[in-house]
Amino acid sequence: MLTEPHLWLSSFEIFMACPKSCHCMEKSGLTVVQCMSRNLENIPSDLPRDTVVLLLASNHITKIPNQAFKELYRLQELDLSNNEIETVDVGAFQGVSDSLRVLDLSNNRIQSVPKEAFSRLRAKISLSNNPWHCECTLQEVLRELRLDPDTVNEVNCHTAVQEEYAGKPVIQVLDSGINFCNFHHKTTDVAMFVTMFGWFTMVIAYVIYYVRHNQEDARRHLEYLKSLPSSSQISKDFDTISTVL
C-alpha cells in the first residue's frame, strides 16, 4: 500500500504529464484523463503513457490519424463520442488493439472505415448514430467486430448501394440475408462489361473506317489505271507512226 508521500508524488507526476487542455487524475490506482468538452480539434499528442481511461467526448475532433494512441499501452477505455469524426485511418488503433476493452465512436460523422482499421481489436465497440454507407466494406468490418449490444440497433444505413435499405439498421438488413458484397461484385462485373463493350466498339469502328478508307483508295487507284492507255492501243499507235515514216 502506498504511503502519503508516494501518493502525493504519483499525483504530482500525473499532473506534470497531463496535457493543458485535459484534467488528469488517479482513480483506484488507474490514470484517468478527462478531456471532454474542451473544444479540441485534434487528439492530444502529449497524453500520459500510463493512461487507462481516456475521455475525449464532445469535442470537434474530425480525424483519428495513424498511431494516435501508439504509446498508451495500458489504455482500456476510449470515449470519442459526440465529435465530428469523418476519417479513421488504417493504423488508428495500432498499439492499443490488445489492451483496449471499450471504444465509443457513437454520434460522429463516419460513413465508412478501412477494413484494417479495427483489425485485432477485442474491445466492445459502439458505432451508433453515424451516417454509415452500407456496402461490402462495412459488412466485412462489422463481421469482425464485437458491437455493443445496447446500441447495435442504432447502427443504421444512412445510404446504401441499394437505396431501399437506407434508413434501416445494418444488422437487421444483414440478418435478412442481404449480402452487400454481392452487389459490389455485380457492380464490378457491369463496369467491366461496359468497359469491354466500349473497347470492342472502338475496335469495330476502327476496322470499318480502315476498310472504307482502303476501299476508297483502291477505287481511286483503279480509276487511275483505267484512265491510262492500254498496251494494245500504244502498239497500234506505234505501228501507225512507223508506217507514216
Phi, psi and omega in degrees: 000137184283138175282170181301316178300321180293320178297318180296318180295318179298315179296323179295319180295319178297316180299318182293328183271354187282135176300148183299330183275001184236169174239123182250143180210163175250124182232115183056038179080005181247140180276119179248127179246116184253111181235032183283142175054049180245014180058032179286138176255345179223159176286127181304141181264349185250043180285147177301136184293339180264019179299130177253321178238126181235116183250109183239022184291157173059050174238200180238033180290132183249347186210144170251101185283171177302137175055039181295335183233027192300333183260003181265068188293345181257004184296125181243327182231127182227118181248111178241024183289160176055046172246202179235034185294127176244330187238132173238111183290160183305316183259030185302322185250020178296128180104340181237008184297330181276328185270329188295133181243333180224129178225121181245112178242022183289157177057054174234201182237032185281126177258326180203160177221151175296148180302325185281348187299322183255011183298137178074358178290134178255358186291153169280123191243136173251122181239018187291156174056049169238151181279065186295142171259113186278111178207188189301315183299316179298319178301316180291326177295311183296331180297332184264353188263158172255090184286147176296117184297337181284341184238003187299327180281359178258008173268096188253155173280108174286316171226167182204161177296334171243115188305333184295343181265356179297136179091354182259151176299134183301315183297321179297318179296315181293322179294339179281357178102001179288135178239105182296335180291333175294319177297322180298314181294321179296318179298318179296317180297317179297318180297318179296319180297315180298318179297313180296320179296321178298313178297319180298318179297319179296319180296314179300317180298320180293319180297315179299316178299316182297315181295314180297319180297317180288327176296319179297317177297319181295319179298315180296321180294321179294318178297324178296317180295322180294331182285344179283146177296144181285164182293326180292322179295320178297322181293317179297317179297323180292320179295320179299317180295322180294319181297314180301319180289000000 
